[in-house]
Amino acid sequence: MTSDCLPHQVAKKLVVESARDDDEATLMCKDIASLGFKDPIDFYESAQSYAGRFSDNAHMGEQCVPDLLRARISMQQGQQIKDIVVRLVGGMSLSDEAIEPIKPSLRVAAPVDEDAEGAVKPKVVESKPGEKIVCEVMLMHLLNRFEELDPTHFREARCGLKITWKGVFVYCELEIHFCDILLVGNQTDPKQHYNFFRRRLAGTVPESALDPHRVLPLEIPRIAIDCD
């Protein structure tokens, strides 16, 4: 398995094992997007925001860019987003057998927990005791944009992951979207709106103040991600 395939395999496992049935798993798998490597120009611009942190190494900024390799998933329920984030917070250790996702119809019948609202949480499949671990997934950072009121960004969760496969590791950023929000975003091109606001304010305020100036108060329902 090559490094650029690892995020897709991890994303597929998370999606399938969070689905309520096989049809939903198939539907959400179609929305998995391996976004590949970041565009070189965008990568360079992102690296410049970190360059000022280091005085002894001019290339350390490039090593700090968290989304050089990216993947995206779209979920049918807000609870599924929360369950995936909580699972990533706890980390994943997978054997050769466990790396493959198990469809809902093939899961071994076992008691499952219910959340505070009574919704049944799907049973996830991890490695069995004694099995050789070949893949580990560690959450490095979490950005919860469901709670922000920024009108020019997606409502999404972004998870920076370190994925280790048989001793070789790669960093990637996994975008976790709610399907209806992603659909609206794809139809309206919010990045165009973001760039419009930045161009309008450019030169009138310091660069560091652009984001605070373009945030407008909006009454938007929030999704809390509780990882306790």
LUMZA-138368 format. One line per 10 residues: their letters; for each residue x negated, y negated, z negated of N, C-alpha, C. Coordinates in steps of 0.02 Angstrom, whole numbers. Layout:
N
a = X,Y,Z,X,Y,Z,X,Y,Z | ...
end
This chain:
228
mtsdclphqv = -42,59,0,0,0,0,-45,-62,0 | -35,-108,48,-75,-169,52,-49,-221,3 | -93,-271,-12,-75,-321,-62,-14,-361,-44 | -4,-375,21,54,-416,40,119,-376,38 | 115,-309,32,175,-267,26,197,-258,-46 | 152,-271,-93,168,-259,-164,228,-300,-189 | 230,-366,-174,288,-405,-198,354,-378,-172 | 356,-356,-109,418,-329,-81,439,-265,-116 | 391,-222,-132,407,-159,-165,434,-171,-236 | 402,-218,-272,425,-235,-339,494,-267,-335
akklvvesar = 504,-313,-287,568,-346,-279,623,-295,-264 | 609,-246,-222,659,-196,-204,678,-155,-265 | 630,-137,-307,645,-99,-367,690,-139,-414 | 673,-203,-424,713,-245,-469,784,-253,-443 | 792,-263,-378,857,-274,-349,901,-211,-353 | 874,-154,-331,913,-93,-329,934,-72,-399 | 889,-78,-447,904,-55,-515,944,-105,-556 | 959,-164,-527,1004,-211,-560,1074,-208,-529 | 1080,-172,-473,1145,-168,-438,1194,-125,-477 | 1258,-141,-468,1311,-104,-502,1332,-41,-464
dddeatlmck = 1321,-41,-398,1337,19,-359,1293,19,-296 | 1296,73,-257,1252,80,-199,1266,27,-146 | 1330,10,-136,1346,-40,-86,1316,-108,-103 | 1319,-126,-167,1290,-190,-188,1214,-187,-181 | 1184,-131,-197,1111,-124,-189,1091,-133,-116 | 1128,-103,-70,1113,-110,1,1121,-182,23 | 1173,-215,0,1186,-285,17,1129,-330,-6 | 1107,-322,-69,1056,-366,-96,987,-350,-67 | 976,-287,-47,912,-270,-16,904,-305,51 | 959,-317,85,956,-352,150,933,-424,141
diaslgfkdp = 943,-451,80,925,-521,67,854,-528,39 | 819,-473,30,749,-477,7,707,-507,63 | 670,-559,48,628,-591,98,556,-592,74 | 513,-561,114,441,-566,101,416,-627,139 | 404,-681,103,387,-745,134,315,-749,156 | 276,-697,139,207,-695,162,163,-747,127 | 108,-763,159,61,-810,130,82,-882,144 | 68,-925,97,86,-995,102,51,-1027,162 | 85,-1073,195,56,-1110,251,-10,-1143,229 | -63,-1139,269,-129,-1167,249,-126,-1240,229
idfyesaqsy = -87,-1281,263,-83,-1352,246,-48,-1361,179 | 8,-1325,169,43,-1329,104,-1,-1303,48 | -40,-1250,63,-85,-1222,13,-138,-1274,-7 | -166,-1308,42,-217,-1359,28,-188,-1415,-14 | -128,-1439,5,-97,-1493,-32,-81,-1472,-104 | -58,-1410,-113,-44,-1386,-180,-108,-1383,-222 | -163,-1362,-190,-227,-1355,-226,-252,-1423,-250 | -237,-1476,-213,-261,-1542,-233,-232,-1565,-299 | -172,-1541,-315,-141,-1561,-379,-177,-1531,-438 | -216,-1479,-427,-255,-1447,-481,-328,-1468,-480
agrfsdnahm = -351,-1499,-426,-422,-1512,-418,-450,-1557,-473 | -410,-1604,-497,-434,-1650,-548,-449,-1618,-615 | -427,-1556,-624,-438,-1523,-689,-510,-1497,-696 | -545,-1493,-640,-611,-1461,-642,-664,-1509,-613 | -717,-1520,-650,-771,-1564,-628,-832,-1526,-603 | -834,-1461,-618,-894,-1422,-601,-884,-1374,-543 | -822,-1369,-517,-810,-1322,-462,-756,-1351,-416 | -777,-1371,-356,-732,-1405,-310,-678,-1359,-283 | -686,-1292,-290,-639,-1246,-261,-594,-1212,-312 | -597,-1233,-375,-555,-1202,-426,-481,-1218,-415
geqcvpdllr = -467,-1275,-385,-397,-1293,-372,-361,-1242,-330 | -395,-1215,-279,-365,-1164,-236,-348,-1101,-275 | -387,-1085,-325,-376,-1025,-364,-318,-1032,-413 | -292,-1093,-422,-238,-1105,-469,-169,-1107,-435 | -167,-1106,-370,-103,-1110,-335,-64,-1045,-349 | -5,-1051,-380,30,-989,-402,71,-954,-348 | 86,-989,-293,132,-960,-244,98,-950,-176 | 35,-931,-176,1,-916,-112,38,-859,-77 | 59,-809,-116,98,-753,-90,167,-755,-122 | 220,-750,-80,287,-762,-107,338,-710,-83
arismqqgqq = 389,-701,-124,445,-658,-106,508,-689,-135 | 566,-671,-106,629,-700,-128,683,-647,-132 | 723,-649,-184,781,-604,-191,842,-646,-207 | 901,-619,-189,964,-654,-199,1012,-607,-234 | 1038,-628,-292,1079,-585,-333,1153,-605,-329 | 1196,-556,-340,1268,-566,-336,1299,-593,-400 | 1265,-584,-457,1291,-606,-521,1236,-642,-561 | 1257,-692,-600,1210,-727,-642,1179,-681,-694 | 1218,-633,-719,1192,-586,-769,1134,-545,-741 | 1137,-529,-677,1082,-491,-645,1018,-531,-645
ikdivvrlvg = 1023,-596,-634,964,-639,-637,933,-637,-706 | 976,-644,-756,951,-643,-826,919,-576,-842 | 951,-521,-822,923,-455,-837,855,-444,-805 | 847,-468,-743,783,-460,-709,728,-501,-743 | 745,-563,-762,696,-605,-797,675,-573,-863 | 724,-549,-901,708,-517,-965,665,-456,-954 | 678,-418,-902,638,-359,-887,566,-378,-870 | 557,-432,-832,490,-455,-814,453,-482,-874 | 489,-515,-919,457,-541,-980,427,-483,-1019 | 461,-426,-1021,436,-368,-1057,381,-331,-1021
gmslsdeaie = 371,-346,-956,319,-312,-917,343,-244,-891 | 311,-220,-839,329,-156,-808,266,-115,-797 | 268,-52,-819,214,-4,-808,244,56,-771 | 221,68,-710,255,116,-667,207,170,-642 | 232,230,-639,195,286,-610,210,290,-535 | 177,336,-500,190,345,-429,264,360,-417 | 293,400,-462,363,419,-455,410,361,-471 | 393,323,-523,437,270,-547,435,207,-503 | 384,201,-460,379,141,-418,437,139,-368 | 464,197,-351,521,199,-305,586,182,-342
pikpslrvaa = 626,137,-315,689,119,-349,739,176,-347 | 779,181,-399,830,233,-404,899,200,-393 | 935,225,-343,1000,197,-328,1049,208,-387 | 1097,164,-395,1145,172,-449,1178,241,-451 | 1194,269,-393,1229,334,-390,1185,391,-412 | 1119,382,-414,1072,435,-432,1043,428,-502 | 1063,376,-537,1038,366,-605,1064,421,-651 | 1021,443,-695,1040,493,-744,1090,462,-793 | 1145,496,-803,1196,470,-849,1167,463,-918 | 1173,404,-946,1146,390,-1012,1183,331,-1042
pvdedaegav = 1187,326,-1109,1219,268,-1140,1184,204,-1118 | 1223,153,-1104,1196,89,-1085,1222,36,-1132 | 1184,-18,-1139,1203,-72,-1183,1254,-118,-1148 | 1291,-154,-1188,1335,-205,-1162,1313,-272,-1189 | 1320,-324,-1148,1302,-390,-1172,1358,-418,-1214 | 1351,-482,-1235,1399,-512,-1281,1468,-518,-1250 | 1472,-519,-1183,1536,-526,-1150,1565,-458,-1129 | 1530,-404,-1148,1556,-338,-1133,1535,-311,-1065 | 1492,-346,-1028,1470,-322,-963,1417,-267,-971 | 1426,-213,-936,1379,-157,-941,1315,-172,-904
kpkvveskpg = 1258,-162,-937,1193,-173,-905,1171,-108,-871 | 1152,-110,-807,1129,-50,-773,1067,-20,-806 | 1063,45,-805,1005,80,-832,946,71,-785 | 888,49,-811,828,41,-771,784,102,-779 | 740,112,-731,698,172,-730,626,152,-739 | 596,174,-794,526,161,-807,488,228,-807 | 422,225,-815,382,286,-815,395,327,-878 | 387,393,-871,395,438,-927,329,443,-966 | 332,459,-1031,271,466,-1070,225,518,-1039 | 161,501,-1035,111,548,-1008,98,540,-934
ekivcevmlm = 142,505,-898,131,495,-826,76,444,-814 | 37,454,-761,-17,407,-745,12,343,-716 | -8,287,-745,17,222,-724,-24,198,-663 | 11,182,-609,-24,159,-548,-7,86,-533 | 46,61,-563,67,-8,-548,89,-43,-612 | 64,-102,-625,84,-142,-682,105,-211,-658 | 159,-236,-687,185,-302,-669,186,-345,-732 | 151,-401,-730,147,-445,-788,172,-515,-769 | 216,-543,-810,242,-610,-798,190,-661,-823 | 168,-705,-778,117,-756,-795,150,-823,-811
hllnrfeeld = 203,-840,-777,240,-902,-793,311,-895,-769 | 355,-934,-798,427,-934,-781,451,-1006,-775 | 482,-1021,-718,512,-1087,-707,586,-1077,-698 | 626,-1103,-746,699,-1095,-744,730,-1159,-717 | 747,-1160,-653,777,-1219,-623,853,-1218,-626 | 881,-1167,-657,953,-1168,-667,973,-1220,-719 | 928,-1238,-764,943,-1285,-817,926,-1357,-798 | 890,-1368,-744,871,-1436,-724,928,-1469,-686 | 931,-1535,-689,983,-1573,-655,956,-1611,-595 | 903,-1586,-566,870,-1617,-509,912,-1603,-446
pthfrearcg = 939,-1655,-413,983,-1643,-356,948,-1622,-292 | 882,-1621,-291,847,-1605,-228,809,-1539,-232 | 824,-1498,-280,792,-1432,-286,845,-1377,-288 | 825,-1317,-268,867,-1258,-276,878,-1245,-351 | 937,-1218,-367,946,-1187,-432,919,-1116,-425 | 866,-1101,-460,833,-1037,-452,788,-1024,-512 | 765,-962,-518,713,-946,-566,651,-926,-526 | 593,-951,-545,531,-934,-511,485,-899,-561 | 465,-839,-543,424,-799,-586,355,-788,-555 | 304,-812,-589,235,-798,-567,214,-730,-593
lkitwkgvfv = 197,-685,-548,182,-616,-566,111,-596,-550 | 81,-557,-594,18,-522,-579,36,-449,-569 | 26,-425,-508,43,-355,-491,-21,-317,-480 | -32,-266,-521,-93,-224,-516,-74,-157,-488 | -108,-137,-434,-94,-74,-400,-159,-34,-395 | -164,19,-435,-223,63,-435,-288,23,-441 | -289,-24,-489,-349,-62,-504,-358,-125,-465 | -319,-136,-413,-322,-196,-372,-262,-240,-389 | -273,-304,-401,-217,-347,-421,-208,-405,-373 | -148,-430,-371,-130,-488,-330,-81,-531,-369
yceleihfcd = -85,-596,-360,-38,-642,-391,14,-663,-339 | 76,-668,-360,128,-691,-314,182,-727,-354 | 224,-762,-318,281,-796,-351,346,-766,-323 | 389,-743,-367,453,-714,-348,508,-764,-361 | 544,-784,-309,602,-828,-316,664,-785,-327 | 702,-801,-379,763,-764,-394,822,-812,-387 | 863,-800,-336,918,-846,-319,986,-815,-335 | 1035,-858,-344,1105,-837,-345,1131,-843,-274 | 1165,-792,-249,1182,-786,-178,1219,-847,-151 | 1270,-872,-187,1310,-928,-162,1269,-992,-157
illvgnqtdp = 1224,-1003,-206,1182,-1063,-205,1133,-1059,-148 | 1104,-1000,-138,1056,-991,-83,1089,-1003,-15 | 1151,-980,-8,1188,-990,54,1196,-1065,69 | 1216,-1104,19,1223,-1176,28,1156,-1207,45 | 1104,-1186,11,1038,-1213,24,1014,-1200,95 | 1028,-1140,119,1007,-1123,187,1045,-1164,239 | 1105,-1186,222,1146,-1224,269,1132,-1299,267 | 1100,-1324,214,1092,-1396,205,1019,-1419,206 | 971,-1374,204,900,-1392,205,882,-1442,151 | 883,-1421,87,870,-1469,32,799,-1497,33
kqhynffrrr = 751,-1462,64,683,-1489,67,682,-1553,107 | 726,-1558,157,730,-1619,197,754,-1677,153 | 803,-1664,109,827,-1716,63,772,-1736,14 | 735,-1687,-10,680,-1701,-57,629,-1747,-24 | 609,-1731,37,559,-1772,72,586,-1842,87 | 652,-1846,100,682,-1911,113,675,-1957,53 | 691,-1933,-7,685,-1974,-67,613,-1994,-80 | 567,-1948,-68,496,-1965,-80,472,-2018,-31 | 493,-2014,31,472,-2065,81,502,-2133,64 | 565,-2134,41,597,-2197,24,563,-2232,-35
lagtvpesal = 538,-2193,-82,507,-2221,-143,432,-2230,-136 | 402,-2200,-85,329,-2203,-78,305,-2276,-74 | 255,-2292,-116,227,-2359,-117,262,-2406,-164 | 320,-2388,-188,357,-2432,-234,346,-2412,-307 | 327,-2350,-319,312,-2326,-387,250,-2283,-382 | 215,-2272,-438,157,-2227,-437,177,-2157,-415 | 132,-2122,-383,146,-2055,-358,172,-2009,-414 | 142,-2016,-474,162,-1973,-530,233,-1987,-554 | 260,-2046,-535,327,-2065,-558,381,-2051,-506 | 363,-2023,-449,412,-2011,-397,467,-1963,-420
dphrvlplei = 448,-1908,-450,498,-1859,-471,547,-1888,-522 | 524,-1920,-577,572,-1948,-625,619,-1999,-593 | 595,-2039,-544,637,-2090,-515,692,-2062,-471 | 681,-2004,-441,731,-1979,-394,780,-1931,-428 | 771,-1915,-492,818,-1871,-527,879,-1911,-548 | 938,-1888,-528,1000,-1921,-544,1040,-1878,-592 | 1077,-1908,-639,1117,-1867,-686,1175,-1834,-649 | 1180,-1770,-655,1235,-1732,-624,1266,-1686,-675 | 1331,-1678,-670,1366,-1631,-714,1368,-1563,-678 | 1320,-1521,-690,1315,-1456,-658,1311,-1402,-711
priaidcd = 1353,-1349,-705,1349,-1295,-754,1279,-1265,-757 | 1258,-1248,-815,1190,-1221,-825,1193,-1146,-839 | 1139,-1112,-820,1131,-1041,-836,1072,-1037,-884 | 1084,-1015,-944,1031,-1008,-994,1000,-939,-987 | 934,-936,-988,899,-872,-986,867,-862,-1053 | 896,-818,-1093,872,-804,-1161,830,-741,-1159 | 766,-747,-1173,720,-691,-1168,704,-660,-1236 | 740,-681,-1288,728,-652,-1354,757,-582,-1359
end
